[in-house]
Amino acid sequence: MTQRTIDIIKALAKKECLNYKRGKCRLTDKQCLLIDYDRESIRTADDFPCHYVLDCLLPADWDLDDLVAYARWWKNGSIP
């Protein structure tokens, strides 16, 4: 996964995650793990820093590839 894709997923989480507020996670009361994530690639769902986004933000049968595709669509199609 490219850094651009990770940046798009971060933007998606900032806008869509119910637990994200001003850079912090309401579940942990700490800095959002996904927003602070600076790794250049994510190979599997286990590498993904926030399982809440995978488990709760996306439909149940989606995997990491679906998240990437959705994030790209979201960036290009739904942001005004």
N, C-alpha and C positions, 0 to 999 in steps of 0.2 A: 504494500500500500504506500502510495506516495505521500509526502508531507502535505501536498495540496488537498488530497482526499481526507487526511486526518484533520486539516484545518476546516474543511467543509463539515465534517462530523462534529467538530467542536462547536461550530456555529449553529448546527442543528440542535445540539444539546442545550446550548444557551437559550435558544428560543422555545424549545419544546419540552424540556425536562421540568417536571413540576417541583423537583427538589433543588433546582439551581436558583440561587438568589445572590446576586452581587459577588459572584466568584466562589461562593461557598455552597457546600452540600448540606441541605437541611437534615439529612439522615445522620451524618457524621459530625456536623457542626465544625467541619474543617474545610480547607481549600478543596475545591472540586478536583478530583483526581483526573478527570478527562480533560479539563481545561488546562491543567498544568502539564499534561502529558506532552513530552517533546521528542519521543522516540520517532525515528524516521519510518519505521514499518511495523505493521501489525500483521502477523502471519495467521494466527488462529484466534478464536474467541477467548481462549485462556490468556492471551496477551493483552486483551482489551481491558483498560484500567477501570471501567465502570460497568458492572454487570446489571445495575439497575436500568441503564439505557438499553442494554440488550434484552433484558427480561421484561421490562415494563413499557418502554417507549415504542417497541416494535411489535407487530403481530406475532403470535406464539410460534408459528412454524417458520419464521425467518431465521436466517443464519447471518454470518458476518458478510458474505457476498451480497446478500439482500440489503443489508445496512448500507454498504458502499453504493450500490445501485440507487437506493432511495435517497441517500445523501446527495448524490450527484444530481438526481432529478429535482430534489428540493431546492438545491442551490440555483439551478437553471430555470426551474419552472414556477416556484411558488413565492420567491422573495420579490416584493415589489420594487 
